[in-house]
């Protein structure tokens, strides 16, 4: 399967990661929500519902928005260079921009 590197959302997530404002992984994303550093949590369209439960609980408990991306784990992982099904955006500016990009799709 070819990954579209002209994908603005995946490219933007790569920028977030390079800026060290993207925390990858379910446990890490839940921890970010609990610590109050997460502004947005995103997850892949094929991410397991069971694995998502603790993340959703933390997000709900600490008032963090969660958005399902219209991308697979494979696409996310390829774009970020690391196995990824869920991630936390730990910067308000990046989170707001990403939210706008996702809603515009």
C-alpha positions as CSV (number, residue, x, y, z in Angstrom):
1,X,0.0,0.0,0.0
2,X,1.4,3.4,-1.0
3,X,1.4,6.1,1.6
4,X,0.5,9.6,0.3
5,X,3.3,11.9,1.4
6,X,1.3,14.8,0.1
7,X,-1.1,14.1,3.0
8,X,-1.2,17.5,4.9
9,X,-2.3,16.0,8.2
10,X,0.3,13.3,8.2
11,X,3.0,15.8,7.2
12,X,1.8,18.2,10.0
13,X,2.0,15.3,12.6
14,X,5.6,14.8,11.5
15,X,6.3,18.5,12.2
16,X,4.6,18.1,15.6
17,X,6.8,15.1,16.3
18,X,10.0,16.8,15.3
19,X,9.1,19.8,17.5
20,X,8.8,17.2,20.4
21,X,5.1,18.2,20.9
22,X,3.7,14.8,19.9
23,X,3.5,12.0,22.5
24,X,3.1,8.5,20.8
25,X,1.3,5.5,22.4
26,X,-1.8,4.9,24.4
27,X,-0.2,4.9,27.9
28,X,1.8,8.0,27.1
29,X,-1.2,9.8,25.7
30,X,-3.3,8.9,28.8
31,X,-0.4,10.1,31.0
32,X,-0.3,13.5,29.1
33,X,-4.0,13.9,29.6
34,X,-3.6,13.2,33.4
35,X,-0.6,15.6,33.7
36,X,-2.5,18.4,31.9
37,X,0.0,18.7,29.0
38,X,-2.3,17.2,26.3
39,X,-4.4,19.6,24.2
40,X,-5.7,16.9,21.7
41,X,-5.6,13.2,21.4
42,X,-5.9,11.6,17.9
43,X,-6.2,7.9,17.0
44,X,-6.0,5.7,13.9
45,X,-9.2,4.5,12.3
46,X,-8.2,0.9,12.8
47,X,-7.0,1.3,16.5
48,X,-8.5,-1.3,18.8
49,X,-11.4,-0.2,20.9
50,X,-10.0,-2.1,23.9
51,X,-6.7,-0.3,23.7
52,X,-8.5,3.0,23.3
53,X,-10.6,2.6,26.5
54,X,-8.0,3.9,29.1
55,X,-7.1,6.8,26.8
56,X,-10.7,7.8,26.4
57,X,-11.3,7.6,30.2
58,X,-8.3,9.8,30.9
59,X,-9.3,12.3,28.1
60,X,-12.9,12.5,29.5
61,X,-11.7,12.8,33.1
62,X,-9.3,15.6,32.3
63,X,-11.3,17.4,29.5
64,X,-9.1,16.6,26.5
65,X,-10.6,16.4,23.0
66,X,-10.3,13.1,21.2
67,X,-10.5,12.9,17.4
68,X,-10.5,9.7,15.2
69,X,-8.3,10.2,12.2
70,X,-9.3,8.9,8.8
71,X,-5.9,7.2,8.6
72,X,-4.8,3.7,9.5
73,X,-2.1,2.7,12.1
74,X,0.1,1.8,9.1
75,X,-0.2,5.3,7.6
76,X,0.4,7.0,11.0
77,X,3.3,4.8,11.8
78,X,4.9,5.4,8.4
79,X,4.5,9.2,8.6
80,X,5.9,9.3,12.2
81,X,8.7,6.7,11.8
82,X,7.4,4.8,14.8
83,X,4.6,2.3,15.4
84,X,1.6,4.5,16.3
85,X,-2.1,4.1,16.8
86,X,-2.8,6.9,19.2
87,X,-0.9,10.2,20.0
88,X,-1.3,13.2,22.1
89,X,-0.6,16.7,20.8
90,X,1.0,18.6,23.7
91,X,0.9,22.1,22.3
92,X,-2.1,24.3,22.0
93,X,-1.2,25.9,18.7
94,X,-0.4,22.6,17.0
95,X,-3.6,21.1,18.5
96,X,-5.8,23.9,17.2
97,X,-4.2,23.8,13.7
98,X,-4.6,20.0,13.5
99,X,-8.2,20.2,14.6
100,X,-8.9,22.7,11.8
101,X,-7.2,20.5,9.2
102,X,-9.1,17.4,10.3
103,X,-12.5,19.2,10.3
104,X,-11.7,20.7,6.9
105,X,-11.4,17.2,5.4
